[in-house]
Amino acid sequence: MEEEEEAIGYLDKILEDEEDSEPGTPTSPGLGSPFLASEKGERDAGKGLEMRKLVLSGFLASEEIYINQLEALLLPMKPLKATATTSQPVLTIQQIETIFYKIQDIYEIHKEFYDSLCPKVQQWDSKVTLGHLFQKLASQLGVYKAFLDNYKVARETAEKCSQSNNQFQKISEELKVKGPKDSKENHTSVTMEALLYKPIDRVTRSTLVLHDLLKHTPADHPDYPLLQDALRISQNFLSSINEDIDPRRTAVTTPKGETRQLVKDGFLVELSEGSRKLRHVFLFTDVLLCAKLKKTAVGKHQQYDCKWYVPLADLVFPAPEESEPCPQVHTIPDHELEDMKMKISTIKSEVQKEKAGKGQSRAIERLKKKMFENEFWLLLNSPTIPFRVHNRNGKSYLFLLSSDYERSEWREAIQKLQKKDLQAFVLSSVELQVLTGSCFKLRTVHNIPVTSNKDDDESPGLYGFLHVIVHSAKGFKQSANLYCTLEVDSFGYFVSKAKTRVFRDTTEPQWNEEFEIELEGSQSLRILCYEKCYDKTKLNKDNNEIVDKIMGKGQVQLDPQAVPTKNWHMDVIEMNGIKVEFSMKFTSRDMSLKRTPSKKQTGVFGVKISVVTKRERSKVPYIVRQCIEEVEKRGIEEVGIYRISGVATDIQALKAAFDANNKDVLVMLSDMDINAIAGTLKLYFRELPEPLLTDRLYPAFMEGIALSDPAAKENCMMHLLRSLPDPNLITFLFLLEHLKRVAEKEPINKMSLHNLATVFGPTLLRPSEVESKGHLTLASDIWSHDVMAQVWGPTAALAPSTWGSSALSWAVRIFPSLSCGSLCRASPGCRGRAAGTLLAQAQPGWPPHHSNCRAERGCPRRVVNPERFWSSSVHALCTCCRHLHVCPGKVN
């Protein structure tokens, strides 16, 4: 299974070199001496032992959850049987035996297996053998065959009984599943329908684990032949049941006796009459059907309403240049989408707080309902990638997707079916009714893809930063211009996060580009490989973009227990004969909060800002000034500036150049990709030993931003800003002025003040390490919806504090009043006091200072006569004055 493979790769790297103090970028293995080869062999044997334990530990944990689910399913069986012989039975004996058929046997098999395996894993060493346990488990799979044969009848019986008996409906809708031993949650509520499906879901798990165990078990180990035999039995069993199950679960018979298979289904956003509508789309072997789930009363059988259908024989994908212009699509501004993400994150925090405090289930359900509504709105309004299908005999239909990977999957599935000899047809009303009626039972996607629909025992995903190096690719049959994109899921849907450069005219591109991708409850990483198209005639009229050809695509699961966090894990993903080599490692939210001091105090990264400015004899660090200057010169209109990841290797090169005070750094800046420069600026602020707005003032800023009275909030925040050390305050205002200029270009660069605050806020204001250690669960809460961890783990009570971005959002919103005039320390009567600008240069007609200036009396550059300003800038080098350097009324 993919999660075990990732865990094994993680352990590979951890055991590789214990003496290395710092993990490096992965390199190709070299040849060693015979002694080293022998030593490596011994180390490999030790790694194999540890990897088997790692695989077994993960399997045991999931086995415990499965046993708890079976227990919960069996719990109502005894009382139901007891009432069956009374005058008022809830269910008949026949119904009970049908619904719970073979559940008791399956439970006993797995309980015995778990009880035998657990002590062996706990007392793990090279002498432990367990192949016989897996062999015995495989030999008992016949019980699953009986369960699977009865599953359809059991599910239908349970559904009918729920509709006809309110008492049983109440029981079946809220079965309590005991949590794992190390979980703080005692129970979770699951429906009977979901629990009845668990054995089907589970039946393939042991086969996957056997593959992993054999992979890391020596051929001469006593377990090896037993595991091989268990795998053979399991594979034969799966082959036999697949033949039986698949047609029955995915087929429908038409009134004419034809068999129509369901191939794929899922939720898509359709643009219908200018409005976005969520549809459930079903792809059968000969027809594409778009449906909407009807609203029905509680307890009534749910049904779909067919909106339209297209026979695959009549379905075509219009070429980009042939497609008709897209109707005007109403798009939601980015800041509104970000606001909604913040609301969802806040509600998630409140849900976790209620659970931790054992709050009332009604309050939790109310919060979950609100979260579902917000997530549904986000799911409906976020997608922008057009996917058009056309009926050659009628109209076109336009879907909006959030992922090019998903668009490619639908297109490929349809085109594969169209290779068969398909005939055009028209469905009668009876045939359409039968087909639509079958959709509810045949569907494979039961819930709208939002996080609020997840079971409590499902993984919450990863929150933090995923570092990915895309190394190379091979397997292309002819030279092409090639690049890759990376997608991750968040808030229930996938979004594109990074893109490599185009490697021109090659069959073996060598990108070697590193990216830092922010994860927000992410569970999967997708890699897509494209051939770049430069033909402007291939313009998609739906979004006015040139359509590039997808050469291959693949997906990797991001399991919280398996993704490497210390060392790089190298992997290869295969896609349509193409192999893409990449490496990755993960940094969690709480780890990213820790600021590592620079090992080299002569550098600038990881060095206190006061030390850097004192060394440079400036008020704003050189790196900040140069990066901002370059962004304003050629990147202020770049779409997604500061949001789109720069290439990590370029960022590291710039970091090294600034740290070494390289004389060629300006040349490097002029040649470097603008997103890498923006990324370098963000990295500088992120690696400061303490945030720009200081550890000391963090609690006060939290209290200030929480004030509800605008006047009190402004007064408090102004006071706090005045309390900052000069280098921090001046740099903050310098950055703020820059962000204002970037936001003025929002119609072009799509970066609103809110988006910029989301990017920079968590970096500029976050808790100290001392505070983080005392309140680790609060560490992630300072991040706003896009940059924060929405919920750090499922067990902590979290306060909704997005202070970092909130403070900066507030600062940027009230920018006119946050000018030097409000912060200048000059006397109120000073004619040169700042009146409303943050620019370093004075406005025409304004004297730079006044004799009331509070510069040190002994300062030789102190203004005595204001008129001297017009003849010379006598204050250019003064460092005595405490006033802001950007204030036209201060000594510079």
Summary of the structure (lengths in Angstrom):
residues: 892
radius of gyration: 31.6
end to end distance: 64.1
largest distance: 107.8
contacts: 2841
relative contact order: 0.07
helix: 46%
strand: 17%
